[in-house]
Amino acid sequence: MGRKPTLVQTLLAQAEGHLGNAAATRVHIRVGALSNISPTSLQRHFTTAVAGSSLEGAELVFHVESDPLSPDALSVRVVGVDRFS
């Protein structure tokens, strides 16, 4: 059996899916209220993982949800990518 991708690998794949061939300026990530994810930790891991890719240098913009009853309360996902014009 193959290994399950890490959260950062999953987010990278999502961001690249939004991006196409352009370079990114910002990656918008929604963090659910019950996801138990630290934006600071995620930033550090993301920065390391994107080195040398079209996402290198992109700013992470966190949209932290506060509603524990939201359908996305447990999720962490890319909700958009801003590209260079």
LUMNUKOL-498873 format. One record per atom (N, C-alpha, C, O): residue number from 1; x, y, z. Coordinates in nm, 3 decimals, padded with zeros to 5 digits. Example, Ala and Ser with C-alpha at 12.3 -4.5 7.8 and 13.67 -1.06 7.14 Angstrom:
BEGIN
REC   num        px        py        pz
REC     1    01.319   -00.569    00.780
REC     1    01.230   -00.450    00.780
REC     1    01.320   -00.330    00.780
REC     1    01.424   -00.332    00.846
REC     2    01.285   -00.225    00.708
REC     2    01.367   -00.106    00.714
REC     2    01.290    00.003    00.787
REC     2    01.341    00.114    00.804
This chain:
BEGIN
REC   num        px        py        pz
REC     1    00.083   -00.118    00.000
REC     1    00.000    00.000    00.000
REC     1    00.087    00.124    00.000
REC     1    00.191    00.128    00.066
REC     2    00.044    00.228   -00.074
REC     2    00.116    00.354   -00.077
REC     2    00.086    00.435    00.047
REC     2   -00.013    00.413    00.117
REC     3    00.175    00.528    00.073
REC     3    00.157    00.615    00.189
REC     3    00.056    00.724    00.157
REC     3    00.048    00.772    00.043
REC     4   -00.020    00.762    00.255
REC     4   -00.115    00.870    00.240
REC     4   -00.038    01.001    00.234
REC     4    00.055    01.021    00.313
REC     5   -00.074    01.093    00.141
REC     5   -00.001    01.220    00.132
REC     5   -00.019    01.303    00.261
REC     5   -00.121    01.296    00.328
REC     6    00.084    01.380    00.291
REC     6    00.076    01.468    00.408
REC     6   -00.019    01.583    00.377
REC     6   -00.058    01.604    00.262
REC     7   -00.057    01.657    00.479
REC     7   -00.143    01.773    00.461
REC     7   -00.077    01.874    00.366
REC     7   -00.143    01.927    00.277
REC     8    00.050    01.899    00.385
REC     8    00.120    01.995    00.299
REC     8    00.123    01.947    00.155
REC     8    00.102    02.026    00.064
REC     9    00.148    01.818    00.132
REC     9    00.146    01.764   -00.005
REC     9    00.009    01.780   -00.068
REC     9   -00.002    01.812   -00.186
REC    10   -00.095    01.757    00.009
REC    10   -00.231    01.772   -00.041
REC    10   -00.260    01.918   -00.076
REC    10   -00.318    01.946   -00.181
REC    11   -00.218    02.011    00.011
REC    11   -00.239    02.153   -00.016
REC    11   -00.160    02.199   -00.138
REC    11   -00.208    02.280   -00.217
REC    12   -00.038    02.148   -00.154
REC    12    00.042    02.181   -00.272
REC    12   -00.029    02.137   -00.400
REC    12   -00.037    02.213   -00.497
REC    13   -00.080    02.017   -00.400
REC    13   -00.151    01.965   -00.517
REC    13   -00.275    02.050   -00.547
REC    13   -00.304    02.079   -00.663
REC    14   -00.348    02.089   -00.443
REC    14   -00.466    02.173   -00.462
REC    14   -00.427    02.308   -00.520
REC    14   -00.491    02.357   -00.614
REC    15   -00.322    02.369   -00.465
REC    15   -00.277    02.500   -00.512
REC    15   -00.230    02.492   -00.656
REC    15   -00.264    02.579   -00.737
REC    16   -00.154    02.390   -00.690
REC    16   -00.106    02.374   -00.827
REC    16   -00.222    02.352   -00.923
REC    16   -00.215    02.394   -01.039
REC    17   -00.328    02.287   -00.877
REC    17   -00.447    02.268   -00.959
REC    17   -00.516    02.400   -00.991
REC    17   -00.570    02.416   -01.100
REC    18   -00.513    02.495   -00.898
REC    18   -00.570    02.627   -00.921
REC    18   -00.479    02.712   -01.010
REC    18   -00.526    02.802   -01.080
REC    19   -00.351    02.683   -01.006
REC    19   -00.250    02.771   -01.062
REC    19   -00.226    02.755   -01.211
REC    19   -00.209    02.854   -01.281
REC    20   -00.224    02.634   -01.259
REC    20   -00.183    02.612   -01.397
REC    20   -00.033    02.632   -01.410
REC    20    00.043    02.583   -01.326
REC    21    00.013    02.703   -01.514
REC    21    00.156    02.723   -01.537
REC    21    00.209    02.855   -01.486
REC    21    00.329    02.881   -01.497
REC    22    00.125    02.941   -01.430
REC    22    00.168    03.072   -01.383
REC    22    00.231    03.062   -01.245
REC    22    00.213    02.963   -01.174
REC    23    00.306    03.164   -01.208
REC    23    00.363    03.170   -01.073
REC    23    00.261    03.235   -00.979
REC    23    00.184    03.321   -01.021
REC    24    00.260    03.193   -00.855
REC    24    00.162    03.241   -00.758
REC    24    00.217    03.357   -00.677
REC    24    00.336    03.364   -00.648
REC    25    00.126    03.449   -00.640
REC    25    00.161    03.555   -00.547
REC    25    00.105    03.526   -00.408
REC    25    00.167    03.558   -00.307
REC    26   -00.013    03.464   -00.405
REC    26   -00.076    03.428   -00.277
REC    26   -00.151    03.296   -00.292
REC    26   -00.205    03.264   -00.398
REC    27   -00.152    03.220   -00.182
REC    27   -00.231    03.098   -00.174
REC    27   -00.326    03.117   -00.055
REC    27   -00.282    03.139    00.057
REC    28   -00.455    03.108   -00.082
REC    28   -00.557    03.127    00.022
REC    28   -00.597    02.990    00.078
REC    28   -00.638    02.901    00.003
REC    29   -00.585    02.976    00.209
REC    29   -00.614    02.848    00.274
REC    29   -00.720    02.869    00.381
REC    29   -00.705    02.953    00.470
REC    30   -00.827    02.791    00.371
REC    30   -00.932    02.794    00.474
REC    30   -00.897    02.690    00.579
REC    30   -00.872    02.574    00.547
REC    31   -00.896    02.733    00.706
REC    31   -00.864    02.647    00.819
REC    31   -00.990    02.636    00.905
REC    31   -01.036    02.735    00.961
REC    32   -01.044    02.516    00.914
REC    32   -01.166    02.494    00.991
REC    32   -01.144    02.513    01.141
REC    32   -01.034    02.495    01.192
REC    33   -01.250    02.551    01.208
REC    33   -01.244    02.580    01.352
REC    33   -01.198    02.460    01.434
REC    33   -01.136    02.478    01.539
REC    34   -01.228    02.340    01.390
REC    34   -01.193    02.220    01.465
REC    34   -01.081    02.140    01.399
REC    34   -01.062    02.022    01.430
REC    35   -01.007    02.201    01.309
REC    35   -00.904    02.129    01.233
REC    35   -00.778    02.101    01.314
REC    35   -00.698    02.015    01.277
REC    36   -00.758    02.174    01.423
REC    36   -00.642    02.155    01.509
REC    36   -00.510    02.177    01.432
REC    36   -00.412    02.107    01.454
REC    37   -00.511    02.276    01.343
REC    37   -00.394    02.309    01.262
REC    37   -00.345    02.448    01.302
REC    37   -00.425    02.541    01.312
REC    38   -00.217    02.461    01.324
REC    38   -00.156    02.589    01.355
REC    38   -00.111    02.656    01.226
REC    38   -00.027    02.601    01.155
REC    39   -00.166    02.774    01.192
REC    39   -00.120    02.843    01.072
REC    39    00.031    02.868    01.072
REC    39    00.094    02.863    00.967
REC    40    00.089    02.895    01.188
REC    40    00.233    02.919    01.196
REC    40    00.312    02.795    01.156
REC    40    00.407    02.804    01.078
REC    41    00.272    02.680    01.206
REC    41    00.338    02.555    01.171
REC    41    00.317    02.522    01.024
REC    41    00.410    02.480    00.955
REC    42    00.196    02.541    00.977
REC    42    00.166    02.513    00.836
REC    42    00.248    02.603    00.745
REC    42    00.296    02.559    00.641
REC    43    00.264    02.729    00.783
REC    43    00.346    02.823    00.705
REC    43    00.489    02.773    00.692
REC    43    00.546    02.775    00.583
REC    44    00.546    02.729    00.802
REC    44    00.685    02.681    00.803
REC    44    00.701    02.559    00.711
REC    44    00.795    02.554    00.631
REC    45    00.612    02.464    00.723
REC    45    00.621    02.342    00.641
REC    45    00.594    02.372    00.493
REC    45    00.660    02.315    00.406
REC    46    00.501    02.459    00.467
REC    46    00.467    02.495    00.330
REC    46    00.586    02.563    00.262
REC    46    00.620    02.530    00.149
REC    47    00.648    02.657    00.332
REC    47    00.763    02.730    00.277
REC    47    00.874    02.635    00.238
REC    47    00.936    02.651    00.133
REC    48    00.900    02.536    00.320
REC    48    01.003    02.437    00.291
REC    48    00.963    02.350    00.172
REC    48    01.046    02.321    00.085
REC    49    00.838    02.309    00.166
REC    49    00.791    02.217    00.063
REC    49    00.785    02.279   -00.077
REC    49    00.799    02.208   -00.176
REC    50    00.763    02.410   -00.085
REC    50    00.746    02.473   -00.217
REC    50    00.876    02.524   -00.277
REC    50    00.875    02.578   -00.388
REC    51    00.988    02.508   -00.208
REC    51    01.116    02.557   -00.260
REC    51    01.142    02.502   -00.400
REC    51    01.136    02.381   -00.422
REC    52    01.169    02.591   -00.493
REC    52    01.199    02.552   -00.630
REC    52    01.077    02.532   -00.718
REC    52    01.092    02.499   -00.836
REC    53    00.958    02.552   -00.665
REC    53    00.836    02.533   -00.745
REC    53    00.776    02.669   -00.784
REC    53    00.827    02.773   -00.743
REC    54    00.669    02.666   -00.862
REC    54    00.601    02.789   -00.902
REC    54    00.528    02.854   -00.785
REC    54    00.475    02.965   -00.799
REC    55    00.525    02.786   -00.672
REC    55    00.463    02.842   -00.552
REC    55    00.564    02.907   -00.457
REC    55    00.527    02.968   -00.357
REC    56    00.692    02.893   -00.490
REC    56    00.796    02.950   -00.404
REC    56    00.779    03.102   -00.396
REC    56    00.763    03.169   -00.498
REC    57    00.782    03.154   -00.276
REC    57    00.768    03.297   -00.254
REC    57    00.624    03.344   -00.240
REC    57    00.600    03.459   -00.206
REC    58    00.528    03.255   -00.265
REC    58    00.388    03.294   -00.251
REC    58    00.353    03.314   -00.104
REC    58    00.398    03.239   -00.017
REC    59    00.275    03.415   -00.079
REC    59    00.228    03.444    00.057
REC    59    00.110    03.352    00.089
REC    59    00.020    03.335    00.006
REC    60    00.110    03.293    00.207
REC    60   -00.007    03.216    00.251
REC    60   -00.102    03.311    00.321
REC    60   -00.062    03.386    00.411
REC    61   -00.227    03.308    00.281
REC    61   -00.331    03.388    00.344
REC    61   -00.428    03.291    00.409
REC    61   -00.493    03.212    00.341
REC    62   -00.435    03.298    00.541
REC    62   -00.520    03.205    00.615
REC    62   -00.657    03.266    00.641
REC    62   -00.668    03.381    00.686
REC    63   -00.759    03.190    00.613
REC    63   -00.897    03.227    00.643
REC    63   -00.941    03.127    00.751
REC    63   -00.985    03.016    00.721
REC    64   -00.930    03.169    00.876
REC    64   -00.957    03.080    00.989
REC    64   -01.104    03.091    01.026
REC    64   -01.153    03.198    01.063
REC    65   -01.173    02.981    01.016
REC    65   -01.314    02.974    01.051
REC    65   -01.331    02.968    01.203
REC    65   -01.247    02.910    01.272
REC    66   -01.436    03.026    01.253
REC    66   -01.460    03.022    01.397
REC    66   -01.583    02.940    01.435
REC    66   -01.607    02.915    01.553
REC    67   -01.661    02.897    01.336
REC    67   -01.785    02.825    01.362
REC    67   -01.759    02.674    01.370
REC    67   -01.732    02.610    01.268
REC    68   -01.767    02.617    01.491
REC    68   -01.744    02.472    01.504
REC    68   -01.854    02.387    01.442
REC    68   -01.837    02.266    01.427
REC    69   -01.967    02.448    01.405
REC    69   -02.077    02.374    01.344
REC    69   -02.075    02.382    01.192
REC    69   -02.161    02.323    01.125
REC    70   -01.978    02.454    01.137
REC    70   -01.966    02.465    00.991
REC    70   -01.937    02.328    00.931
REC    70   -01.869    02.247    00.994
REC    71   -01.987    02.301    00.811
REC    71   -01.955    02.174    00.744
REC    71   -01.804    02.159    00.719
REC    71   -01.755    02.047    00.703
REC    72   -01.731    02.271    00.714
REC    72   -01.586    02.268    00.691
REC    72   -01.505    02.279    00.820
REC    72   -01.385    02.307    00.814
REC    73   -01.568    02.258    00.934
REC    73   -01.501    02.280    01.063
REC    73   -01.377    02.193    01.083
REC    73   -01.284    02.234    01.153
REC    74   -01.373    02.076    01.022
REC    74   -01.258    01.986    01.039
REC    74   -01.158    01.995    00.924
REC    74   -01.055    01.928    00.927
REC    75   -01.186    02.075    00.824
REC    75   -01.104    02.073    00.704
REC    75   -00.999    02.184    00.697
REC    75   -01.010    02.287    00.763
REC    76   -00.899    02.159    00.616
REC    76   -00.798    02.257    00.577
REC    76   -00.783    02.240    00.428
REC    76   -00.749    02.132    00.380
REC    77   -00.808    02.348    00.351
REC    77   -00.802    02.334    00.206
REC    77   -00.769    02.465    00.138
REC    77   -00.793    02.573    00.194
REC    78   -00.716    02.456    00.019
REC    78   -00.688    02.573   -00.063
REC    78   -00.820    02.620   -00.123
REC    78   -00.894    02.541   -00.182
REC    79   -00.849    02.748   -00.106
REC    79   -00.973    02.804   -00.162
REC    79   -00.946    02.899   -00.277
REC    79   -01.039    02.947   -00.341
REC    80   -00.819    02.927   -00.304
REC    80   -00.786    03.012   -00.417
REC    80   -00.638    03.041   -00.426
REC    80   -00.564    03.027   -00.328
REC    81   -00.595    03.083   -00.545
REC    81   -00.456    03.118   -00.569
REC    81   -00.456    03.246   -00.652
REC    81   -00.523    03.255   -00.755
REC    82   -00.379    03.346   -00.607
REC    82   -00.360    03.468   -00.687
REC    82   -00.234    03.449   -00.769
REC    82   -00.133    03.401   -00.718
REC    83   -00.241    03.488   -00.897
REC    83   -00.130    03.470   -00.988
REC    83   -00.070    03.606   -01.025
REC    83   -00.135    03.710   -01.012
REC    84    00.055    03.602   -01.072
REC    84    00.116    03.722   -01.129
REC    84    00.038    03.757   -01.255
REC    84   -00.001    03.669   -01.331
REC    85    00.015    03.884   -01.276
REC    85   -00.061    03.929   -01.396
REC    85    00.028    03.932   -01.517
REC    85   -00.018    03.966   -01.626
